[in-house]
Amino acid sequence: MVYFLDELESKNLLKSLRPKARQVGVTEELRGWNWDTSPLKPYHDVSLPMYLICAGYCPTSRDVYLSKVKGMKGEYTHPVTMGVIIHDTVGQAFREAKLKKFDADFSSWYESMDYEKRLSGNFEEIRRCAKMVWNFILSAAKARFESCLVTQPYGSPEELILTTIPFLVEHRISGRLLGTSGMLSVDCFDYMRNIIFDLKVGFKGDRYRCRIYPTGYALVFESVYEVPVDIGCNVFINFKGERMIVEKDLFHINDDLRSWWIEERDNKAEIVYEEKDPGIPPSCPDDCIYRSVCGE
């Protein structure tokens, strides 16, 4: 249920994943709070947005060169626009839920955002999908809140909201200590279960690679707040006709993932620092925002 764990996911977290994470642990030098020592300390004085560090769309990472060296902005394709609007919808729906506005009007909010003036895509489809997400989140949040009102009679409504919807959504945090952008937006942090979530919309690629995103955000959390974050989760939202499909990948943010993120950061920072064009790849993804540039 987007960031809510269902019964099976909760059992997997409590009985399998978290005990395994405690047993395996994380090497101390790979904790984000050791940002000032190798290997976490950045080699170059370069700041990269998290999506450029983690994205694997371009086989040669030429998107990094075009964005940060040439200063080029990519084109908003339909999949990119869909992702932007669904992310915004999820964030706003949770904000409404935390205010106990479970009947908040989707159309009023959507119109106020002026998406169709700023972006490009099939807005009839996007709006239909966004409304599904909006209704789903508010319905799920309302059901959980009302259930707690019944089972926890001594809790105040404010306390129950904080425990039934225990999420920092679109949390702003600085990644400068680790060589990332000065202001990052974390899709979701579950402060009751200590889980970093990252949301993917219409994703059709390698799902294992997506684990690098929560890993990066976990390292940033550790660098700023100095608390361990060992569990990550990718949430995949897809649409099939009039149905929304939500799948999750819960995992331990282990040494291998942390080292992988550091390697990606260092390699891409080097491209920017040395201003070297890594070249056009043999093939480009259809939804790459720089496809028209490399195709020229």
N, C-alpha and C positions, 0 to 999 in steps of 0.2 A: 504494500500500500504506500507507494512512493517511499517516504522515509520511515514509516511505521513498519516494524518487523512483524510478520505473521507468526503463528505458533511454531511452525517447523523451523523458521529462520531463528527464532529465539532459542529453541532447543539446540540447534546447531551451534549458536554462539556460546551458550552457557556450558554445554556438555562436551563440545569438541574443540571449537576454534580458540576460545579463550584459555582453556587449560593447556592447549598445545602452544599458544603464544607465550604463556608463563614458563613452560618447560624449555622451549627453544631460546627465548629471550632475544635481546638485541645487543650487539656489541656497543660498548659505551661511546666509542669514537664516532659512531653513526647516529647518535642522538642529536637532535637539532640544537640543543643547548651548547654543543661543542662547535658552534659555527665559526669560532675564531681559530680553530686548529684544523690541520689536514686530516681527512680528505674533504671536509665540509667547507673549509675556507675557500672562497672563490679565488681562482688564479688571476682573473682579469677584472678591472673596474668597469664591468658591463652589467647592466640590469636588463633582464629579459622577462616578459610576461610568462606566466605559468603555462599558458596554452602553447607557446612556441617551444618551450623546453620539452613538454610532454608529447606534443602532437607528432604522429608518425605518418602524416599524409604524404609528405614529399620524401621519397627514398634518399635524396641527396641533401635534404634540409635547405633547399634553395629558398623556401618560404621565409626562413630566418634572414637570409641575405637580402631579399627583396624588401622585407618589412623594416628591418633595423639599419641596414646600410644604405639602401637606395631610397628609403622613406616612402615606399609605395603602399597604397591601400588596395586591398583586394576587392573583388566584386561580391556583393551579397547575392549568393545563389539561393534557390528555394530551400534546400536543406539547412543552410546557415540561418536564414530568416526564421525557419520553423524552430530551430534550436534556440535562437535568441528569445522568441516570443514565448515558447513553452517554459524556458527558464524563468522569465519574468512572471509568467502566470503562476507557476509553483510558488515563487517567493511571495507574491502578493496574496495568494490564497491563504498561505500560512500566517501572514500578518493579520489578515481579516479574522482568521480563526482564533488567534491569540487575543484579539479584542472581543471575542465571543460574538462576532458578526457572521454567524453561520449562514445567513440568508443574503449575504452581500451580492450586489448585482454585477454580474460579469460584464455585460454590455457597456455599462457606464464607465467602468475602469478601462476596458479595451479601447473605447473611443477616445478617452482622455490621453492615451499614449501616442496617438497619431502614427501608428506603425506604417499605415499604407501610404503616408506621405514621405516617410524616411527610408523605407526598405523596399525590397522587391521580392515577389514570389506569388504563389497561388493563395491569395488571402482568404478565399472562400473555404478552402481546405484547412488552412492554418487556423482560422477563427473557429471552425467547427471542432478541431482537435483541442484547441486551447480551452474551449468551453467544457469539453469532457473532463479535462484535467481539473479545472476549477471546481466543477460540481463534485467530482470524486473526492478531492481533498477536503472540501468543506463538509461533505456528508460523513466521511470517515472521522474527521476531527470532532464533529458534533456527537457522533455515536460514542466515541471514547470518553468525551467529556461528560455526557449524560450518564454513562455507565458508572463513572467515578462518583458522580453526585449521589447515586444510589448506594454504592458500596463503601464510600468513605464519608459518612454523614458529619464528621467533625472537621473536615477540611473546608477552608474557605474557597469560594470560586476562584480567587486569584491563585491560591496554592495549587488547586487542581489543574488549572490551565498550565502552570509551569511544569507539572509532573506528567500530565497526559499529552502535552505537546512540547517535549523537552528538547526543542531544536533552536539553535542559532542558525537562521536561514539567511544566506547571502551575507555572511559575517565578513566585515572589512578588517583586514589585517595587513601589516607591512611585511614584505618579504625581503627587505633590503639586506638583512644580516646574512642571507644566503644567496645574494646576487640575483634575486628576482625583483619584480616590480615593487615600487614603493607602496602600492595599495592593491591588494588582491581581494577577490570576493570568493569566499568559500561557499559552495552550494549549500552545505548543511553540516553542522556539528551537533551530534547528540550528546548533550552534557550529562545525561543520566547513565549512558552506557559507554561513553568515551569512544565514539565512532565518528570518523570523517567520511562523509558521503560526497560522491560526485555524480552528477546527472548527465546521462547521455540520451539524446533524442534521435530516433531513426538510425542508430548506429548499426553498420553492417560489416565492420571490419574485425580485426583481431581483438577479442574481448580481454585477453590476458594483458595485452599492451595497455589497456585502459587503467590497469592497476597503478601505473606510474603517476596518475593524477592525484588520487588520494594520498599516495606516498609523499609527493611533493608538498601537499598542504599539511600533512602530519609533521613533516620536518620543520615547516614554517611555524606551526603551532608550538612545537617543542622549543624552537629558537626564541620565541617571544614570551611564552607563558611558563616555560621550563617545567612542563608536566608531560609524562610519557603518553604517546598516542600509538597504540599497537594494532588497532583494528581499523581497516578501511572497507568501504563498500561502494561499488559502482551500481547505480540504478539505471537500468535501460528501459526507456519508454518507447514503445512502438504503437502504431495504429493500424488496425485491420478493419476496414469498413467503418462500422459504427462502434467498434470496440477499441478500448485502450488496453494494451498489454504491458504489464510491469514485471520485470525480472531483475533479480539482484545477484551480485557476486560479492560475498563477504570473504575477507581474507586477512591473514596476518601480515602486517607491514614489516617484513623481515629484513635481514641484512642484504640479501640479494636485490630486493626491490630498492632499498635505500642506495646501494652502490650504483645501481642502474640509473637512478635519477641523477645522481652526482655526475656520472659519466656523460649523460645527455646534456646536462647544464654546461659542463666544461667544454664539450665539443662544440656546442652551438655558440657559447660565449667566444670561443676562439674564432669562429667564422666572422663574428661582428668586430672583434678587436683587430683582427688582421685584414678586415674588409676583403675577404677572398670569396669569389664566386665559386660555389661547389659544383656548378654546372647543371644543365637540364637533365633530368632523369630520363631513362628510356621510355617510361610511360607515366602518365599523370592521372591521379584520381579524377573522376568526372566532376566531383563537387569541390575541387580545389579552387580557392578564391583567386589564385594567381594563374589559373589554367590559360586564360587568354593572353597573358604576358609571355609565358614560356612558349606558347604556340605560335607566336609571331615570328 
